[in-house]
């Protein structure tokens, strides 16, 4: 009998072109995925792939089989959603991951985008680092993610990224800091200040680091945090200052004990919606389109 898991593995080999890359994609070992595909070939009675020195080539029979297998696999995803709906689970689950620095201003927009979408899906919303969001998208535990745009070399080729909003960086300092009454601050003045940062190699901290390096400056990094809320809490406690996205800062960090100050020169950052290249279930595609279109209609992009 055909196995849905074996179909998934065979489709991964077809898309990736090698067993090694397919194994990485579905997070199992290369021998394990080879064994599962061999069992599938034994069940159907013909080879799907020819092993070559550079990977695999799909056979003529295999191509015909895999084209239909892809439809069957997507149909099984839809059938699972139908079963969930009949069980009273409101049509299934839709998982969204957000970088913490964009969460405060994006979540209200996402909820607004989905208020009239039918069928109703249960939302699972989580915050994570950019790299964690990429990993969760690749292992199918997230449908879509929202991150600050990174260097294209960092984005896995299995993922698509589209700009949906723009922002600027703003300086956040504790009330009573020497910059509190300033209308703006030059970046050079921050070189000696203890700086609290997010993950350094991707996300908005990547942009902060480039802002310093482009001027030949060296950032004085005092702490690295994995989320926006902790960064703000540390600034509030007097552990240092930080440069964070302005839209979220205006919601989360504006309070009597913190000051938000423009910094110059500044840098435009772009917030991206990230998803897998391969098609999702029909309901997941419906939710993704609704969110994407609402964000683009909200005219959050500039520059």
N, C-alpha and C positions, 0 to 999 in steps of 0.2 A: 504494500500500500504506500502511496506517495505521502511524504512527510512535508508539512509546511516549513519546518525548520530546514530540511534539505533543499527545498526550493529557494529559501532565502539565501542559503550559502552558495548555491549554484548561480543565482542571480548576482551575488557579490563578486564571484570569480569572473563572470561575464563582463561586469562593469569595470572591474579593476584590471583585468588582463593577466593577473598572476595570482597564484594561490597565496603567496606571501602577503601581498597587499590586501587581498580579500580577507585573510585571517586577521590582519591588523584592523580592518574595517569593522568586522563583527566581533572582535575581541576574543578569539579563540586561537589555539595553536595551529600552525600550518599542517601538521600531520592530522589533526582532528578534522579540519575542513576538507582535506584530501580524502579522508576515510568516508565522510558523509557524502561527498559528491560521488565517490566510487560506488557507495551503496545505492544512491539514486540511479546511477547508470545501470547497475545490475538489475534494479527493479524495472526500469523502462526498456531494457534490452538493447541499448545502443549508446555509443559514446557521445557525450556532449562536447568534449574538448579534446584537442590534440596537444599533447605536451611538447613544447619546443624549448630550445636553449634560452629563449628570451621570455618565456612565459607560457601562455596557452593561446591556441586559436580555436574558435568555436567551429564545430562541424556544421554541415548544411542541415542535417537533421536536428542538431543541437540548437541552431538558430531558430528554426521553426518552433521547436518545443519551448525555448526560453521566452520567445515573444508571447506565447500563450500563457506560460507560467507566470510572467509578470502581471498579466491581467488577473489571473487566479489569485496571486498573492495579494494584490490590492483589493480584490473582492473579499478575501478572507479578513482583511483589516476592516472593511466596511461591515462585514457580517458580525465581527466582534462588537462594533459600535451598535449595531442593531440589537444584538443580544443584551448589551448593557442597558440600552433604552428600555427594552421589554422587561428587564429586571428592575426598572425604576431608577436607573443610575443617570437619568437625564441625558442620555445620548453619548456617554463616554467621557473621556478625559482629554483636556488640552493643556499641555505643559509649556510654560513660558519661563525663560531664564533672563534675568536682567543684571547688568553690571550695577553695583550699588550706587554709583555716581549718577546714573540716569534714572533710577527708580522713582524718586519723589515726583518728578514732573511727567514721567511717561505713564505710570500706572493709572492715574485718572483718565488719561486719553484712551488707554486700552479698554478700560471698563466702559467708557462712553461709546467706543466703537462697537462693542459687543452687546449693547443693551437690547437691541431689537433683532439680533441674529437668531435664527432657528434652523435646526434643533438646538436646544440648550445643552451645552457641554459643561461638565465640572471643570473649573479652572484650577490648575496647580501652578502657583507663581513662586519663584525662588530667586534669590540673589546669589551671585557667585562672581568669581574673577572671570576675566575674558577667556583665559585658557580653560577654565573649568566649563564654561558655557560651550566652547568649541568641542570639548571632549563629550559632553552630554548630548550635543546634537549628533555627533558621529555615532554614538552608541544607541541612538533612538530614544533616549530618555527625556529629550526635549523636542517639541515641535519647532519652536522658533526661539531666537535669542536677540537681545538688544545690547550692543556694546558700543563704546567709543571706537571709531574707525582706527584700525591698526595698519602697519606696513603690510602691503599685499602679500609679501613673502611669508608672513605669519599665518595667514588664512589658509586652512587646509583646502586642497583643490576639490574636495567633495562638498564644500559649502559655498553658498552664494551670499553675497553681501550687497545691500542696497541702502543708500543714504535716505534717512527719513526726517532728520532734524539737524540743526546746527546750534552751536553754543559758543560761548567765550569763557575763558578762565577768569576767575576772580580770586582775590586774596581774602582769606578769612583769618582774623586775629582775635585774641581774647580782648575784651573791653579793658582799657587801661594800658594797652600796648602803646609804644611810642608812635605807631602809625595810625592810631584810632581816629584822630581828627584830620587826617590827610584826605584830600579829594582824590588823589591817585598816588601810586608808588612806582618808581622806576625799578625794573627787574634787578639792576645792579645793586640796589640797596638791600636786596634780599640775600645776597651771597653769603653773608655771615650769620644769617638767621637760621635757627634750627628748623628744618623743614620736615613735615610729616607727609609721607607719600603712600600711594597705592602701589600695587605690583609694578615693578620698574620697567619691564621690557615691553609691555603692551598697555593699551588703554590710555586714559588721560595722563597718567604719569609719564608715559613715553613722550607725550607732547610737552609736558613740563620740562623734562630733561633736555629736549631739543631746544626749547626756548632759552635755557641757560647756555647750552653748548654753542648755539648759533652766535651768541655774543661773546664767546670765549670765557664764559663764567663757569664756576664749579658750584653745584648745589651742595649745601651742607645738610645732608640727610640725617635726621635724628631718629626717625622711626619709620617702619614700613607696616602698613595695616592692610588687611584684606577686604575692608569694606568702608564705605563712605561714612556710615554712622559712627564707627569707631574713630575715624579721622577727626570728625567734628567734636566728638567727646574728648579726645586728647587735646585738641586746641582749646576747648573750653576749660580743661583742667590745667592749662598753662604749660603743656609739654612742648609746644612749638607753634608754628604757623603752617598754613597749607594753601596751595593753589588748587581750586576745585571748580567743576563746571558751574557756571553762573545760574542756569535755570533751576537746578536742584538746590544750590546754595540759598537762593531766594526763598525757597520753601522750607528747607530743613535747618539751615544755619542762621537765619535771621532771627535774632532774639536780643534781649537787653544785655546779655553778657558776651555777645560776639559782635564784631564789626566786619562788614563786607566792603572791600575797597578795590576799585579798578586798578589794574596793573598795566604798565606800558614798558616796552611794546607787548602787545597781546597776540593771541593766536586763535583763529577760528578752528573749532573742533567739529567733527561730524559724528552724529549718532547713526548707527547702522542697524538694520534688521537683518539677521543672519538666519539662513535655513539650509536644509540639505538640498542638493541638486536633484535627487530623485523625488518623484511625486509622493505626496502623503495621501492619507485616506481622504475621501471627498469632504467629510466634515471638517477635517483639519485644514484642508485647502480653503474651505469656505471661511473659517475663522481667520486664517492668515490673510486672505484677500481683504476681509472687512477691516482688520487692524491696519494693514498697509495703506489702503485707500483713505481711511479716516486720518491717519497721520499726514499723508501727503496733502489731503484737502485742508488740513489745519495750517498749512503754510508755515511750518516750523523751520524750513530750510532757508538758508541765506548764504551768499558768497559762493 
